[in-house]
Amino acid sequence: MTGLATRFFAAIPRPWTSATLAYVLRSLLAAGLALWLGLQLHLDSPFSGASTVLLLVQPIQGAVRGKGVYRMLGTLVGMVAAFMLMGLFAQQMLLFILGVGIWLGLCVGAMTVLRHYQATAAVVAGYTVCLALGPAIVAPEQGFDHIITRGTAVALGVLSLSLVATLFSAKTMEHKVRSSLLDACARSARLLAASLVGEEPAQLARQRHQLAIDISKVDDQLGLGRGESALIRSRQLAIQAGLAHLQSAVLDAHPEHPYHGIDPALCARISTGLQQLSACLADARCDFRTAADTLEQLRRCADDRADSSPQVLLRNERLDDPLTDLGAALLNFSSLDHARRGPIRAVGYHRHYADAARNGIRALLATLSAGAIWYFSGWDQGPTLLAVLGPCCTLVATAAAPTQGINGFIRGTLYAIVAAALCKFLLMPQINGFPLLLLVMAGFWSFGIHATSQPRHALQGVAYLIGFNTLVSTGMTATYDFVGFANQALAWIVAMLVCLLAFQILPKDPARQVRALKRALHQHTRLLLRQASTIDHAQWQAKQQHRLVTLKSLLGADHPHEYQAGYLSLQLSKQLNRLQRKASGIDPASPVARCVQSGARRVARYARHPAIGAAQARRTSRSLSRLGAPHLASAYQDLAWMLEQYANLMD
């Protein structure tokens, strides 16, 4: 028994370290301010504002301010939904619970497909209804008061934390974003330089894999940076367009050696220039605009040395593509220093709607299960079941390992129950006045706040903070009812077990997500072949790149064959785009133009059968050769080879 207790308390994180002390003190100040305001305003639940602070605490100022604004927006939306549900289903418990479950499911589904702070708003809109309407189901006549109290508590928490974060925390994300962009551009130039001199393919594949994932992480940094930096907020679209260009340059992996046949001296010269550019970017010895100008000189060097034969021109175009993308990325990133002029490339992201539906159905089933326990048992802790279930379902729905997340929630709740019992029944009866109350609460809060700064223990820390604050919470007059305390603590555990059961019944299956991504890659490749003349290639490539990088992050670097279809789809888009540009410069009434149009129609007709499309592309190539258009003929021959390779991968 002693050993079990020792292991139990040994797992408790420290209250702070030298690295997190400032963050812990800021969070304690904000939570204390929210608690003091709640007491001064005589709220029914004065601890609720502090709970909002503890749910929002983040070491990064941008995350605090950005999430605070969207949390307030989500709370307002949730309050409106709560008023509507209360007006429709007051005194109809079963319909009330069904309405709460459907709303929570819709919000969890929306959270799955939205990005950054928009997802935060959807999350909060979902569980605000659970928090506000649980008591209203029992006492509908007090529903309005419960909803207004909930909104007031959130406003107090958001304002308190935003004020403290603005006054006492440093802005760091602008520097981090700039450093990450410089690093990504330097590594991209180094990768392209290595591919030009024919470095070992396996080594290039590993570098490409990690770099593509790291570039996608910069977009997450933008989400945090826009909350604290007006510059990043105003330049976000340009930076995201630059990231799409950079991914295009990194994922430019041709099935064969794309630069074979180009003058080796030219390849070596450009490779040396890219290595020098990479070193300058890595050491921050040049800005993005200067780097873009240097890259443009390398591109002109390649154009000046171009041979006139069709095959060599085609190889030269393949060399020009990644150089152009890298240059465009640098120009977009230069908007951090100079206003960006000209149109910005459209970007897009893959949205997994089937996964969103599954998450929403899971949340609905969990809510109905908790409602059934409440309805058939007549338990007076039904509102607590809903209040705990909402945040638990939403916060872990998009986690890589939801079951582990819920286990972390349960561990944090167990710590919270023990800490709350010690605080409420041993310490709080001995104190008097707000300063002593804050001192005691800060001692317990500091453990959970420190835990939120560590990704491994973040969910555990959140569960501890919210569980502890809820169980210790009192009104203006303190009451010490141990039976009621134990009853409420049991409701927390039951709610989390219901959530765990929901994830066991509808588990998050990474293999299913991998299959869905592969299916989306193939479906949108067929869409590309069918609508190549009208599709927005830049936006299509950005979405396809996002799918490919997501697939890489799920499978890891040890499955290079799994990505070949994605690489080929990107090459097909670039090749079709080249053909469109070449055909646009031809007289539409000429035989060559009619032959190109006929070939494009035949390839589009057989979009679902790329092997037949390859045969049609070869047929078009032969016709163009007879008509005296060797450059177009060579391009169609290359398209036929790509379609054939893609057909082999689909078999």
N, C-alpha and C positions, 0 to 999 in steps of 0.2 A: 504493500500500500504506500509505504514511504517512497519507494522507487518510482511508482506511478505519479505521485504528487511532485516529485523532483523533476521528472521529465516534463510534466504539464507546465510547471512554472519556468523551466529552463527554456521552453519554446517562446516565452513572452519576449517580444522585442524590447530593446532598451528605450528609455524615454527620449533620448537624444544623443547625438554625437557632435563633435566639433563642426562637422560639415552641415548638419541639419539644425543646429541650435537656433539660428536666426529664423528659419522657416517655422519651427515649432513655436517660438516666441510670437511671431506675427500671427499665427493661427490662433494661439491662446488669447491674444489681445482682441482679435476680431470676434471670437466666440464669446469672450467676456463682455464685449460691447453689446453684442446682440442679446445676451442674457439680461444685461442691465436695462436695455431699452424695453425688453419684454416685461420686466418687472415694473418699470416706471409707467408703462402704458396700461398696466393691469390686464394683460392678455389672459384668457382662460388657460392657455398653455405657454407660459413665459419661456420654457426651455426649447420651444419649437424653433425659434429664431437661431439659437445656438446650434441646434441639430442641422439646420440648413447650412450654416457655416461649415460644420464638420463634414457634411456631405460634399461640399464644394472645394475644400482645401486642396491646393496644388502648389508645388514649389515655384511654378512659372507664373509670372504676373499675367501674361497673355491668356493662359488657360483660365485663371481666376476671373478676369474681366469679361472675356468672351463667353465663357460658360455661364457667368452670372447673368448677362443680358439675355441669353437664349433660355436660361432656366426661368427667368421672369416671364419671358414670352410664352414658354411652355406652360407655366403655371396659369397664366391668364386664359390660354386656350382650354386647359383642363378645368378651370373654374366655370367657363361657359358650358362645357360639356356636362359638368356636374349639375349645373342649374337645369339644363334640359332634361337630364335623366331624372332628376328629382321631380320636375314638373310632370313628366310622363308616367312615372312608376311609383310615386309616393304611396306607401302602405301596401305595395305589391312586392313582397320580398323576392319571390322567385324571378319575376321579370326584372326587378332592380339588379339582382346579381348577374342575370344573363346580360343585361345592358352594360354593366361594368366590365364583364368578361369580354364582350365584343369590342368595346372601346379600347381596353388594354391590348387585345390582340391586334387591332388596327394600328395602334401606336407602336407596338413592338415590330410589326411588319414594316411600318414606315421607317423606323430607326434602322432597320437592316439595309435599306436601299439608299438612305440619305448619308451624307458625309459630314464630318467635322461637327460644328456646333448645331447644325440643323438636326442631326441625330440626337443631340442633347435635348433640344426642344421637344422632340417627339417622345423621348423617354419620360421627361418630366410631365408632359401632358397626360401620359398614360397613368403613372402612379399617383398623380395629384388627385385623380378621380377616386382611386382606391383609398387614399388617406382621408379625403374629405367626405366621402359618402358612406364609409363604414358606419360611423356613428349615426348618420342620417337614416339609415335603414331601420335602426332601433327606435330612434326618436325623430320622425320626419318633421315635427314642429320646430326642432332645433337645427334643421339642415342648413338654413341660410346662415346661421351663426357659425356653424362648423366650417362652411366653405369660406366665409370672409376671414375667419381666424387663420385658416390655412394660408390664404393669400397674403395676409398681413405678416405672418411669420416668415414666409419666403422673402418678402420685400425687405424686412428687417435684416435677415441673414445676408442677402445679396448686397445690400447697401453697406453693411458693416464690413464685410470681407473686401469688397471693392475699394472702400475708403482706406482700409489698413494696407492693402496690397499696393495701392497707388502711392501712398505716402512713404512706405517703408521697404518696398522691394525694388530691386534694380531691373531695368529692361535689358534682357540678354538675348532675346530671340533674333533680333535683327542681325547681330554679329554671328550668331550660330547659323542662320540661313545663308548669309554671305559666305561663311567658311565652308559650309556643306556644298554650295554651288561651285566654289572654286575647286574643291577636292573632286567633285564629280566630273567637272570639265577636264581637270588635269588627268584623271584616270582614263577618261574616254579618249583623250588625245593619245595617251600612252598605249591603250588597247588598239587603236587604229594604226599606230606606228608599228606595233608588233605584227599585226595581220598583214601589213604591206610587205614585210620582209619574210613572210612565210614561217612565222613561229609555230611551234608544235600546236596542232588543233586542240588537243585535250587541255592544254594549259590555257589557251585562249577561251575555251568554253567555260572553264572554272572562273576566270576573271570576268567574263561577260555575265555569267549567272549572278555573281555577288554584286557587281556594279549595277545591274538592272534593278535588283532589290533595293540597293542603297539609294538609287535615284527616286524610287517610289516613296521612300521614307522622307525625302525632302518635302513632298507634298503634305505630309502630316505636320512637319515643322511649320509650313505656311499656315496651316489651320491654327496653330498656337500663336504664331507671330502676328497675325492680323488682329489679334485681340489687344496687343500692346504697342504696335507700331503703325502709325498712319501711313508711312512709306510703303510697308509691305501690303497694307490693306489697299492702297491705291494702285499698286503694281502687281497685284496677285495674278490677274489674268495673263499679263505678259510673262510672268515667271512660270506659270503653269504651261503656257504655250512653249516656253523654252525647254521645260522638262520633257514635253512631248517630243520636241525635236531631238533632244539629247537621247531619249530612249530609242528613237528611230535610228540614230547613228550607232548606238551600242548593239541593238538587236538586228543590225544589218548583217546577218549570218547567211551567206549563200551556200547551198549544198556542195558546190565545188569551189576550188580556189578562184575567187572572182577576179584576181589581178594577174592571173597567168596570161602571158602574152604581151603585157605592157613592158616597156623598156625597163630593165632592172635598175639602170642608173637613175631613171626618173623615180621609181619606187623608193630607192635608197635615199634620194635627195628629199623627197616629201616626208619619208619616215624620220629622217634626221631633224627636219624642221618641226615635225609634230612632237618629237621628244624634247626639243628645246622649248617649245611652247608649253608642254606639260610641266617642265621644270620651272618655268616662269610663273605659271599659275599656282603650282604647289607652294612656291615660296612667296606668293603674293607680290611678285616684282612687276606685274603688269595688271591693268584693270581689264574688265570684260571687253570694252570697246577696242582697246589696243590689241587684245588677243584676237578679236574678230578681224581686224585689219590685217594682222599677220597671217591669219588663215586664208583670207581672200588672196593674198599674194601667192600662197602655195597653190591655190586653185588655178590662178592664172598661169602659174608655171606648168601645171599639168595640161592646161588648154593649149599653151604654146607648143608643147612637145607632142601633141596628138598626131598620130599617123592617120592617113586618109582611108585605110582599108576598113570595111564595115565591121569586121570582128574586133579590130583594135579600138575603133570608135565606141563600140558597145562596151568593151572593157573600161574604156575611159569614162563612159557615163556611169558605170557602176562605181568607179573611184570617186566621181564627182558627187554622188548621192550622199555618202556619209560626211564628206567634207562640207557640203552645203548645209546639211542638218546641224553639224557641229557649229558652223558659222552662225546659222540662224539662232541656235540656242544661246550663243555668246552675245549676240545682238539683243535678244530679249532680256537676258540677265543684266545687260548694261543699263536697263531702265532703272536699276537701283541707284545709278549715278546720274543718268540723263533721262529726260522724258522720252518715251518710246513713240516714234512716229510711224505712221503706216498701219496697214491692217495687221491684226494679230491672229495667228492660226487658231482655228476652232479645236477645242479639246473635248474629249468624252470619256466616260468611265462605264465599265461593265456593271450592271445591276442585276443581282441574282434574285429574281422575283419568286422563284420556287422556294428558295431558302427563306425568303421573307414570309411567304404564306405558311411555311412549316413553323417558323418561330411564332407567328401570330396564333396559329391553331394551338400550339403548345401552351401559350399564355392563357388562351381561352379555357382549355381543359383544366389547367391548374386552378383558375379562378372558380370554375364550376365545381371542382373537387373540394376546394375550401368552403364554398357555399353549401355543398351537400353536407359536409361535416358540421357546419354551423346549424343548418336547418334541421337535420335529424337528431343531433345531440342537444339542441337548445342551449349550447354553451354561450355564456355571456361574453366570451372573448372573440366572437365573430368579427367585430371591427378590427381587432388586432391581427387576425388571420389575413384579412384583405390588405391592411396597411403594410404588413411585412412581405406578403406575396408579390405585390406590385413591383417594388424596387428590386427584389431578388430575381424575379423572372426577367426583368429588362436589363439589369446590369450584367448578367452572365450570358445573355442570349447570343451575343456575337463573339464571346471569348473562344479561343482556340480549343480549350478543354473545359466546357461548362461544368461537368461533374466535379472536376477539381476546384473550380471556382465556388460551387455550392458547398463543397467540403470546407473550403476556407471560410465561407460565411458561417458555417456551423461552428467551426473552431473559434472564430471571433466572437460569436454570440455566447458560447460557453464562458469565454474569458469575461465578457461583459456581464453575464449573470453573477459570476463570483465577485467581480469588482463592484457592481451595483449593490449587491447585498452588503458588502463591507462598508461602502460609502453611506448607504441609506440608513442602515440600522445600527451602525457603530459610531460613525463620525458625525453625520448631519445632526443627530439629536444633541450633540455637545457644542455646536457652534451657533453663533448669533451674528447677524449682520452680513451685508453683501461682500465685504472684503474677505472675510474668512470663508464664505461660501465659494467665492471665486478661487481662492487659494487651494481649497480642497478639490474642487472640480478640475482645476488645472493640473494637479498632480496625477489624476486619472486620465484626463484627456491627452496628456503629452505622450503616453505610450502609443495610443492609436494614431495620433498625428505623425509621429516618427515612422510608424509602420507604413503609412500611405506614401512615404517618399521612396519606398523600396518595392519595385514591381512584384517581387515574389509574395509580399505580404500585403499588397494594396487592398485587395478585396477583404482580407481578414481584418485589416485596420478599419475599413469603412464599416463593416458589420459590428466591430467592437464599439466604435464611436457612437453609432446610431442606436445600437442596442443598449449601451450603458446610459446614454442620455435619456432614452425613452423610459427605461426602468427606474431611473432615479428621479425623473421629472415629477414635480409637484405643482399645485396651483399656488395661489397667494398664501394659503395656509397649508403648512406641511402636515402630511398624514403618514403614519408608519404601520401599514397593514401588511403583515408578512404573507398571509394567505392570498391576498389580492396580488401581491408581488409574485409569488410562486405561480399563480394562475396565469398571469401575463407572460412570465418567462416560459412556461410550458407552451403557450400559444405561439411564441417565436419559434421554438423548436419544431412544433407541428407544421407550421407554415413552410419552413425550410425543407422538411421531409416531404411535404406535398410537392414542392418545386422540384426536389430531387427525383421523385417518382415520375413527374411529368417528363423530365429529361431522360429517364430510363425507358419510358414508353415510346417517346419520340426522340431518340438520341440524335445528336449532331454527328453525322457520318462524313468524315473527310473524303472517303472514297466516292461518296455520292457527289460531293462538291467537285471533285476532280473530273468525274464523268460529265457533269453539267458544263464545266468549263470547256472540256474537249468538244462536247456537242455544240456549244456556242461558237467555238472557233470554226468548226466545219460549216455550221449553218450560215455564218456571216461570210465565209469564203465563197459559198455558193451564191449568196446575195451579191457579193462583189462581182463574180463572173457574170451574173444575170443582168446587173444594172451598172456595169462599169462606165458607161457613157454619161450617166446622170448622177452617180454617187459622189458625195464629198469625200475624196480620198484622204484628205488630212484628218478629218474627224473619224472616218472609218479606221484609219491606222491607229489613232490614239486609243480608241476603244479596244481594238485587237491587241495592242501593246499591253494595255491594262490587264486583259484576260491572260495573256502569256506570262506576265510578271506574277500575277496571282497564282497561276499554275506552278510557276517555279518556286514560289514561297511555300506551297503545299507539298511539293514532291522533293525539293532539295536538289543538290547539284549532281546526284548520282544517277539521274535518269535522263541523260541528254537526248535519247531517242524519242522521249515523250514530247519534246518541244519542236521537233522538225516540222510538223504540220503548221505550227504557228509561225515559224521562221519563213516557211515557203509561202504562206498566205500573205505575209508582209512583202515578200519579193514579188509576188504576183500583182499586188496593188501598185507597186512602183513600176513594174514593167508595163502594165496596162496604162498607167498614167503617162509613161514615156511615149507609148504608141499614140495616145490621144494628142500629145503635144506635137509629135511628128506629123500626124495626119492633119492637124489644124492649119499647117502651112502649105497644104496642097490645094490646088484648084478643085472645088467640089465636083465640077463637071468632068474632070479628067478620068481616064480609065483606072489610073492608080487609086484615086480616091474611092471610086465605086468598088474596086477590089477590096480595099481596106474596110469599107463599110460592110460589105458582104461577109468578110472574115469575122468582123466583130459580132455580127448578128449570129453567125453559126456558132461561135464560141459561147455566146450568151444562151443560145437555144439548148446547148448541152451542158449547162452549168452543173447539173446533178451527175453528169457522167464525164469527169475530166479527161478520161482516156480518149473518148470520142472527140472532146474538145481539142485535145492535143493533135489528133489526126487532122481535124479541120484547120488548125493553126498551121500545120505543115503544108497542107494543100494551099492555103493562102500564101505561104512563103514561096512555094514554087511558082504560083501565078505572078507574084510581084517580081520575082527574078526574071521571068519572061518579059515583063513590062518594063524592065530596066530600072527598078527601084531596089538596089542591093541593100541599102541601109535598112529600109522597112522589112525587106525579106529576112535579113539577119535577125532583126528584132522579133519577128514572128517565129522564127526558128527557135530562138531562145525561149519565147513564151511556150512553145510546144514542149520543149524539154522540161520546163517547170511544171506544166500540167501533167506530164507523164510521171514525174517524180511524185507529185501530189496524189495522183491516182494510185501509185504503188503503196503510199502510206495509208490510204483509205482501205485498201484490201485487207 
